[in-house]
Amino acid sequence: MKTSRIILWAVIALSLIIITGVSWHSVEEIHYLKTFYPPSFTVEEAFYATLVEFIKVHIISLPLVVIIVLSLYLLRAYRQ
């Protein structure tokens, strides 16, 4: 039972690391787009570029958040 708790904590940590990495990459991508595009880059185009990154982060993060919640539930079940 102790091994399964360690594995669940490792899964939680790995999921958080992946979410952090994806979020960091998206911030860097937005910064790159900001410096790459010409001054004629409109606010609306910047909004859509940011929206694409926002959606990408959420598509990748949603399954990981489900895994984290499930792992926390199992950790609680093992405690009892």
Z-matrix of the N, CA and C atoms (Angstrom, degrees):
N
C 1 1.442
C 2 1.534 1 111.03
N 3 1.311 2 117.07 1 -32.56
C 4 1.464 3 120.21 2 179.17
C 5 1.532 4 111.15 3 -66.92
N 6 1.331 5 116.83 4 -37.50
C 7 1.467 6 120.64 5 179.04
C 8 1.525 7 110.86 6 -63.51
N 9 1.312 8 117.03 7 -40.12
C 10 1.460 9 120.10 8 -179.77
C 11 1.532 10 111.01 9 -66.27
N 12 1.331 11 117.40 10 -34.41
C 13 1.471 12 119.93 11 176.80
C 14 1.521 13 110.51 12 -66.53
N 15 1.317 14 117.12 13 -40.63
C 16 1.467 15 120.91 14 178.45
C 17 1.526 16 110.13 15 -63.84
N 18 1.318 17 116.27 16 -42.19
C 19 1.467 18 120.33 17 179.01
C 20 1.524 19 110.63 18 -63.63
N 21 1.322 20 117.54 19 -42.56
C 22 1.463 21 120.39 20 179.45
C 23 1.532 22 111.48 21 -64.21
N 24 1.331 23 117.24 22 -40.94
C 25 1.471 24 119.75 23 176.86
C 26 1.521 25 110.70 24 -65.37
N 27 1.319 26 117.44 25 -36.59
C 28 1.464 27 120.74 26 177.61
C 29 1.531 28 110.77 27 -66.46
N 30 1.313 29 117.08 28 -39.44
C 31 1.469 30 121.20 29 177.50
C 32 1.530 31 110.12 30 -63.28
N 33 1.330 32 116.66 31 -42.40
C 34 1.472 33 120.66 32 178.25
C 35 1.527 34 110.00 33 -62.57
N 36 1.318 35 116.95 34 -46.86
C 37 1.464 36 120.93 35 -179.18
C 38 1.528 37 110.98 36 -62.81
N 39 1.310 38 117.20 37 -44.30
C 40 1.460 39 120.84 38 179.59
C 41 1.531 40 111.36 39 -63.36
N 42 1.313 41 116.81 40 -40.82
C 43 1.468 42 120.48 41 178.42
C 44 1.527 43 110.67 42 -62.65
N 45 1.325 44 116.77 43 -42.86
C 46 1.465 45 119.77 44 178.78
C 47 1.527 46 111.68 45 -65.82
N 48 1.318 47 116.72 46 -36.89
C 49 1.464 48 120.39 47 177.92
C 50 1.531 49 110.30 48 -65.24
N 51 1.324 50 117.01 49 -41.72
C 52 1.467 51 120.55 50 178.92
C 53 1.522 52 110.71 51 -64.83
N 54 1.329 53 117.44 52 -44.27
C 55 1.466 54 120.80 53 178.77
C 56 1.526 55 110.30 54 -61.25
N 57 1.330 56 116.62 55 -42.76
C 58 1.460 57 120.65 56 178.43
C 59 1.526 58 111.03 57 -62.37
N 60 1.334 59 116.71 58 -43.46
C 61 1.455 60 120.98 59 179.56
C 62 1.520 61 113.28 60 -63.20
N 63 1.308 62 116.11 61 -42.88
C 64 1.469 63 120.64 62 179.14
C 65 1.530 64 110.21 63 -65.95
N 66 1.325 65 116.50 64 -41.84
C 67 1.459 66 120.23 65 178.72
C 68 1.529 67 111.03 66 -63.50
N 69 1.325 68 116.00 67 -44.15
C 70 1.468 69 120.54 68 178.89
C 71 1.525 70 110.79 69 -61.38
N 72 1.327 71 116.67 70 -42.92
C 73 1.457 72 120.88 71 179.16
C 74 1.527 73 110.75 72 -61.63
N 75 1.322 74 117.20 73 -40.19
C 76 1.460 75 120.53 74 179.69
C 77 1.528 76 111.43 75 -65.79
N 78 1.322 77 116.67 76 -39.22
C 79 1.464 78 119.64 77 177.34
C 80 1.526 79 109.67 78 -63.82
N 81 1.316 80 117.22 79 -42.98
C 82 1.462 81 121.13 80 178.02
C 83 1.537 82 111.05 81 -64.25
N 84 1.311 83 116.47 82 -38.06
C 85 1.475 84 120.83 83 178.60
C 86 1.530 85 110.69 84 -64.17
N 87 1.326 86 116.64 85 -42.70
C 88 1.462 87 120.36 86 178.36
C 89 1.526 88 109.66 87 -64.09
N 90 1.320 89 116.55 88 -42.39
C 91 1.471 90 119.79 89 178.08
C 92 1.530 91 110.71 90 -61.94
N 93 1.320 92 116.82 91 -41.47
C 94 1.464 93 121.30 92 178.08
C 95 1.528 94 110.52 93 -62.07
N 96 1.321 95 116.29 94 -45.90
C 97 1.464 96 119.81 95 179.54
C 98 1.528 97 111.10 96 -61.63
N 99 1.321 98 115.18 97 -37.40
C 100 1.457 99 119.66 98 -179.61
C 101 1.531 100 111.44 99 -63.94
N 102 1.321 101 117.03 100 -37.15
C 103 1.461 102 120.02 101 -178.99
C 104 1.528 103 112.00 102 -85.99
N 105 1.317 104 117.84 103 -21.73
C 106 1.460 105 122.05 104 -174.64
C 107 1.515 106 112.20 105 -82.67
N 108 1.325 107 116.03 106 -42.18
C 109 1.465 108 119.39 107 -174.35
C 110 1.523 109 111.50 108 -73.66
N 111 1.324 110 115.34 109 151.59
C 112 1.475 111 119.82 110 -179.30
C 113 1.532 112 111.19 111 -70.18
N 114 1.312 113 116.58 112 167.45
C 115 1.466 114 120.08 113 178.43
C 116 1.530 115 113.37 114 -59.07
N 117 1.305 116 116.76 115 -18.87
C 118 1.466 117 119.33 116 179.58
C 119 1.531 118 112.12 117 -77.68
N 120 1.323 119 117.32 118 1.35
C 121 1.467 120 122.33 119 177.39
C 122 1.522 121 107.88 120 -64.92
N 123 1.330 122 116.52 121 113.85
C 124 1.462 123 120.66 122 -173.78
C 125 1.523 124 111.53 123 -78.59
N 126 1.307 125 114.77 124 165.62
C 127 1.459 126 121.21 125 177.44
C 128 1.521 127 110.15 126 -62.83
N 129 1.313 128 116.86 127 -38.22
C 130 1.465 129 120.71 128 179.28
C 131 1.530 130 111.22 129 -64.57
N 132 1.322 131 117.08 130 -42.39
C 133 1.466 132 120.11 131 177.54
C 134 1.524 133 111.03 132 -65.48
N 135 1.309 134 117.27 133 -37.98
C 136 1.471 135 120.75 134 176.49
C 137 1.522 136 110.15 135 -64.67
N 138 1.317 137 116.87 136 -39.25
C 139 1.463 138 121.16 137 177.77
C 140 1.526 139 111.12 138 -61.01
N 141 1.324 140 116.65 139 -45.60
C 142 1.462 141 119.78 140 -178.71
C 143 1.536 142 111.56 141 -67.75
N 144 1.315 143 116.94 142 -36.20
C 145 1.467 144 119.62 143 176.93
C 146 1.529 145 110.16 144 -64.59
N 147 1.323 146 116.42 145 -41.31
C 148 1.466 147 120.51 146 178.00
C 149 1.523 148 110.49 147 -68.02
N 150 1.320 149 117.23 148 -37.79
C 151 1.465 150 121.22 149 178.96
C 152 1.526 151 111.42 150 -62.51
N 153 1.317 152 116.99 151 -39.27
C 154 1.467 153 120.86 152 177.69
C 155 1.531 154 109.82 153 -61.47
N 156 1.323 155 117.07 154 -44.36
C 157 1.472 156 120.35 155 178.45
C 158 1.526 157 110.86 156 -65.03
N 159 1.316 158 116.93 157 -39.79
C 160 1.463 159 121.98 158 178.49
C 161 1.528 160 110.97 159 -60.34
N 162 1.316 161 116.04 160 -46.16
C 163 1.463 162 120.74 161 179.31
C 164 1.522 163 110.68 162 -65.24
N 165 1.337 164 117.16 163 -40.65
C 166 1.472 165 120.55 164 178.92
C 167 1.521 166 111.15 165 -60.03
N 168 1.320 167 116.59 166 -45.41
C 169 1.463 168 120.37 167 179.46
C 170 1.523 169 110.62 168 -61.35
N 171 1.310 170 117.18 169 -41.62
C 172 1.461 171 119.52 170 -178.12
C 173 1.528 172 112.81 171 -72.65
N 174 1.308 173 117.71 172 -34.70
C 175 1.470 174 119.59 173 177.30
C 176 1.530 175 110.21 174 -64.80
N 177 1.315 176 116.49 175 -39.01
C 178 1.465 177 120.08 176 179.90
C 179 1.523 178 111.04 177 -77.04
N 180 1.329 179 117.53 178 -37.30
C 181 1.465 180 121.25 179 -174.29
C 182 1.516 181 114.08 180 -77.70
N 183 1.320 182 118.04 181 -31.01
C 184 1.465 183 119.95 182 -175.23
C 185 1.533 184 113.30 183 -57.12
N 186 1.333 185 120.29 184 -49.46
C 187 1.469 186 118.49 185 178.01
C 188 1.528 187 112.18 186 -63.47
N 189 1.322 188 117.02 187 -33.23
C 190 1.462 189 119.91 188 179.29
C 191 1.529 190 111.27 189 -69.66
N 192 1.310 191 117.25 190 -36.64
C 193 1.464 192 120.28 191 176.30
C 194 1.533 193 109.92 192 -65.73
N 195 1.308 194 117.11 193 -39.22
C 196 1.471 195 120.52 194 176.44
C 197 1.539 196 109.69 195 -62.14
N 198 1.317 197 117.08 196 -42.02
C 199 1.470 198 120.73 197 177.89
C 200 1.520 199 110.42 198 -62.97
N 201 1.331 200 117.78 199 -41.42
C 202 1.466 201 121.16 200 179.07
C 203 1.526 202 110.54 201 -63.08
N 204 1.321 203 116.96 202 -46.48
C 205 1.465 204 120.61 203 179.87
C 206 1.521 205 110.85 204 -62.69
N 207 1.308 206 117.17 205 -42.75
C 208 1.466 207 120.80 206 178.38
C 209 1.525 208 110.86 207 -64.05
N 210 1.318 209 117.80 208 -41.16
C 211 1.465 210 121.26 209 178.59
C 212 1.522 211 110.92 210 -64.32
N 213 1.326 212 116.78 211 -42.02
C 214 1.471 213 119.41 212 177.68
C 215 1.524 214 111.19 213 -64.49
N 216 1.318 215 116.64 214 -37.87
C 217 1.463 216 119.86 215 176.65
C 218 1.528 217 110.95 216 -62.77
N 219 1.332 218 116.34 217 -43.99
C 220 1.465 219 119.65 218 179.19
C 221 1.523 220 111.57 219 -66.41
N 222 1.334 221 117.01 220 -37.73
C 223 1.464 222 119.60 221 176.15
C 224 1.522 223 111.17 222 -61.37
N 225 1.313 224 115.63 223 -39.85
C 226 1.469 225 119.42 224 177.99
C 227 1.533 226 110.47 225 -67.06
N 228 1.313 227 116.79 226 -38.78
C 229 1.472 228 120.80 227 179.59
C 230 1.518 229 110.78 228 -66.28
N 231 1.342 230 117.69 229 -38.00
C 232 1.464 231 121.33 230 178.65
C 233 1.526 232 111.67 231 -68.96
N 234 1.324 233 116.79 232 -27.49
C 235 1.461 234 120.37 233 -177.84
C 236 1.523 235 111.00 234 -69.07
N 237 1.305 236 117.30 235 -32.10
C 238 1.471 237 121.15 236 -176.00
C 239 1.498 238 112.20 237 -82.82
